[in-house]
Amino acid sequence: VEDLLAEATKYLKLLQKNSSASVETHVLSFELNMRKHKILLAFQ
């Protein structure tokens, strides 16, 4: 896999679609967006 953050984003989108009420999904979203330097998305 060339871009690990892009690959993780694919899985995160699936989690957000199917498991949006889960706290773990929100924590993963925060961590991924912080690593991608997308501060506004991280605090969404």
Summary of the structure (lengths in Angstrom):
residues: 44
radius of gyration: 10.2
end to end distance: 27.7
largest distance: 30.4
contacts: 98
relative contact order: 0.15
helix: 73%
strand: 0%
